[in-house]
Amino acid sequence: MSWHPSPDFDYDQLRNLDVYGARGDKIGSVDQVLTDTTSNKHYLLVKAGPLGLGTEDYYIPETAIDMVGQDRVVIDKTEDQLKSSGWTKPPR
């Protein structure tokens, strides 16, 4: 499954949605949506950790989004894959 937003999709709609991994594990929630103005690519700043306290930040590229629902975003990575993805640093 792969998510294909319309060209005029408002990425701010994703703020505060819960983010789930490929196995259905809750990872955190979308704190911000960042846009690389050079490439026009979007990144979800996801605050992860117990009780949504944001002990870890992940910058998840829009290409990793599998599905966007009314109350959640599902990505194509498991929590373990996300931890080893290198997505803990802001995009340049």
C-alpha positions in Angstrom: 0.0 0.0 0.0 1.3 3.5 -0.7 -0.2 6.9 0.0 -0.6 9.3 -2.9 -1.8 12.7 -1.8 -3.4 15.2 -4.2 -1.1 18.0 -5.3 -3.1 20.5 -3.2 -3.2 18.3 0.0 -2.9 20.4 3.2 -0.2 18.6 5.2 -1.1 20.6 8.3 -4.1 18.2 8.5 -1.7 15.6 9.8 -0.7 17.5 12.9 -1.6 15.8 16.1 -2.5 12.5 14.4 -1.2 9.3 16.0 1.5 7.5 14.0 1.5 3.7 13.7 4.2 1.4 12.3 3.8 -1.4 9.8 2.8 -3.9 12.5 0.2 -1.7 14.1 2.4 -0.5 16.9 1.8 3.1 18.0 5.0 5.1 17.5 4.0 8.6 18.6 2.1 11.6 17.2 2.8 14.2 14.5 4.0 17.4 16.2 4.8 19.4 13.0 5.0 19.0 9.3 8.2 20.4 7.8 8.7 21.2 4.1 12.0 21.3 2.3 11.5 24.3 0.1 14.2 23.2 -2.3 12.7 19.8 -3.1 9.1 20.5 -1.9 9.2 17.2 0.1 7.4 17.0 3.4 8.6 15.4 6.7 6.6 14.5 9.7 8.2 15.5 13.0 6.9 12.7 15.2 7.3 12.8 18.9 7.7 9.3 20.2 7.9 7.9 23.7 5.8 6.7 26.5 2.5 8.6 27.0 3.4 10.9 24.1 6.1 12.6 26.1 8.3 12.9 23.1 11.5 11.3 24.4 12.6 10.7 20.8 12.0 12.8 17.7 11.7 11.2 14.2 11.7 13.1 10.9 9.7 10.8 8.8 9.7 11.5 5.0 6.3 11.6 3.3 7.5 8.7 1.1 7.3 6.4 4.2 3.6 7.1 4.6 1.4 4.1 3.7 -2.0 5.4 4.7 -3.6 8.5 6.2 -6.9 7.9 8.1 -9.2 10.2 10.0 -7.3 9.7 13.2 -3.9 8.2 12.3 -1.0 8.0 9.9 0.5 4.5 9.1 4.1 4.3 7.9 5.8 1.5 6.1 8.4 0.8 8.8 8.2 -1.1 12.1 9.3 0.6 15.2 12.6 -1.3 15.2 13.2 -0.3 11.5 12.4 3.3 12.4 15.0 3.3 15.3 17.7 2.2 12.8 16.6 4.5 10.0 18.7 7.5 10.8 15.6 9.7 10.8 16.4 11.2 14.2 18.1 14.3 12.6 16.2 17.1 10.8 16.4 17.0 7.0 18.8 19.4 5.5 
